[in-house]
Amino acid sequence: MMQEFYAAAIKHTEAPLCDELRELGFKSVRLNRGGIPFRGTWRDGWRACIQSRIAQRIYVLMSRFPVSSNDQLYDGVRAIDWSPYLTPNKTLSVNAVTVGSTLDHSGFVALKTKDAIVDQLRETQGGRPSVDRDNADVRVFVYLANNKAVVYLDLSGESLHRRGYRQEAGDAPLRETLAAAILRLSGWDRTTPLIDPMCGSGTIAIEAALWAANIAPGLARERFGFERWACFSEDDATELRALRGEMRALATKEVPRIVGADNDPRVLDMARANARAAGVHLAFREQSALDVQRDDGRRTLVSNPPYGVRLETDPDFPQGLACTISKLHDWRVALLAGTNVYEKSINLRAKEALQLVNGSIECRLLVYDVP
Ligand SMILES: C[S@@+](CC[C@H](N)C(=O)[O-])C[C@H]1O[C@@H](n2cnc3c(N)ncnc32)[C@H](O)[C@@H]1O
């Protein structure tokens, strides 16, 4: 049976996520603000969890109904059959977002939803699941906009940026999903050699290597949320193992040279450990970004240069980096900049200047073709 899914995106990464899902062959993929709806079988939902590099979460739609009172919300949630997912000995968490609606307190919407689910279970199964905010078996999300509720069940469990390979991170690591979005937005073709000369814990370089090798990011994850649902049977587990096997077989060994560099040996050790855990082969080197040279051929440079306090300690750095970049003839350069100092220093016309958000920092992804 076909389900309606919704792949949640980090703000401003909807377009690359939409491209990715289409490329992965999902059906009825639609560009939409906040996330990308698509349709498919349950197996497609599992596959999205395993294969999407950019989605933060994959949800399945449970119900849509109008809500302008507490009772309507309660009744609408209670009308959903929760028994395939929850039993009294499972744990539950509910999150909610409300916009432009009579019920304008998201905490209250979450609480009311939880009450309706728990009351149904108590009545039909004689016991209630307990709430676990951090590590619930079943995660429910309610989006209430303009007095219309959409109730989703989260297939992902932990957020999908937690690939399972990052053991250690530097001071300001990028989320893996954002790094994957940046790589796609940079226009990298996955065959040109790539360098991140300020690689920190290595997120961009590792995500590049996984993408180039066609290694599905979810293969390193031990478990997804849907595996903890009551209805997830032995047969499902067998089918999921087969699906993982199919995904593993798609990997290729033909990967271009990918280099991560940083001037801080401490973060390079972390990056090496993370790359090992991710099962990718990268070259790491201790080097200042100011010393990157054109060498012998074309490269794509994708990086997230320092900002804030780190930058204040060396105010000449953006100018120096701009000078280095100006000598990288024929290179594609993409910088995720949390400050406009790089844009001001680089004396080239950006091919793209795309808005993105890194954590809570508004950024721009500046893409240049160096002449
Ligand atoms: C914002 S962090 C990058 C974080 C990285 N994307 C990650 O996911 O961990 C910036 C990095 O630039 C490095 N850095 C600062 N100045 C540098 C320089 N002159 N040359 C090379 N790396 C430098 C810092 O050590 C830091 O790891």
The ligand as an SDF file (V2000), in Angstrom:
LIG
                    3D

 27 29  0  0  0  0  0  0  0  0999 V2000
   34.2600   26.1880   11.2160 C   0  0  0  0  0  0  0  0  0  0  0  0
   35.5560   25.0460   11.4350 S   0  0  0  0  0  0  0  0  0  0  0  0
   35.2420   23.7960   10.2470 C   0  0  0  0  0  0  0  0  0  0  0  0
   34.3420   22.7170   10.8100 C   0  0  0  0  0  0  0  0  0  0  0  0
   34.2070   21.5190    9.9210 C   0  0  0  0  0  0  0  0  0  0  0  0
   33.4220   21.7980    8.7260 N   0  0  0  0  0  0  0  0  0  0  0  0
   33.6060   20.3480   10.7020 C   0  0  0  0  0  0  0  0  0  0  0  0
   32.5410   19.8600   10.3150 O   0  0  0  0  0  0  0  0  0  0  0  0
   34.1600   19.9490   11.7180 O   0  0  0  0  0  0  0  0  0  0  0  0
   36.9220   25.8730   10.7420 C   0  0  0  0  0  0  0  0  0  0  0  0
   38.2130   25.0980   10.7470 C   0  0  0  0  0  0  0  0  0  0  0  0
   39.1940   25.9110   10.1140 O   0  0  0  0  0  0  0  0  0  0  0  0
   40.4430   25.6170   10.7110 C   0  0  0  0  0  0  0  0  0  0  0  0
   41.3620   26.7310   10.4110 N   0  0  0  0  0  0  0  0  0  0  0  0
   41.4060   27.9680   10.9270 C   0  0  0  0  0  0  0  0  0  0  0  0
   42.3960   28.6780   10.3540 N   0  0  0  0  0  0  0  0  0  0  0  0
   42.9840   27.8630    9.4510 C   0  0  0  0  0  0  0  0  0  0  0  0
   44.0590   28.0110    8.5240 C   0  0  0  0  0  0  0  0  0  0  0  0
   44.7530   29.1240    8.4350 N   0  0  0  0  0  0  0  0  0  0  0  0
   44.3780   26.9530    7.7490 N   0  0  0  0  0  0  0  0  0  0  0  0
   43.7140   25.7890    7.8390 C   0  0  0  0  0  0  0  0  0  0  0  0
   42.6980   25.5880    8.7080 N   0  0  0  0  0  0  0  0  0  0  0  0
   42.3420   26.6160    9.4900 C   0  0  0  0  0  0  0  0  0  0  0  0
   40.1180   25.4500   12.1680 C   0  0  0  0  0  0  0  0  0  0  0  0
   41.1150   24.6710   12.8230 O   0  0  0  0  0  0  0  0  0  0  0  0
   38.7520   24.7440   12.1090 C   0  0  0  0  0  0  0  0  0  0  0  0
   38.9240   23.3510   12.2020 O   0  0  0  0  0  0  0  0  0  0  0  0
  1  2  1  0
  2  3  1  0
  2 10  1  0
  3  4  1  0
  4  5  1  0
  5  6  1  0
  5  7  1  0
  7  8  2  0
  7  9  1  0
 10 11  1  0
 11 12  1  0
 11 26  1  0
 12 13  1  0
 13 14  1  0
 13 24  1  0
 14 15  1  0
 14 23  1  0
 15 16  2  0
 16 17  1  0
 17 18  1  0
 17 23  2  0
 18 19  1  0
 18 20  2  0
 20 21  1  0
 21 22  2  0
 22 23  1  0
 24 25  1  0
 24 26  1  0
 26 27  1  0
M  CHG  2   2   1   9  -1
M  END
$$$$
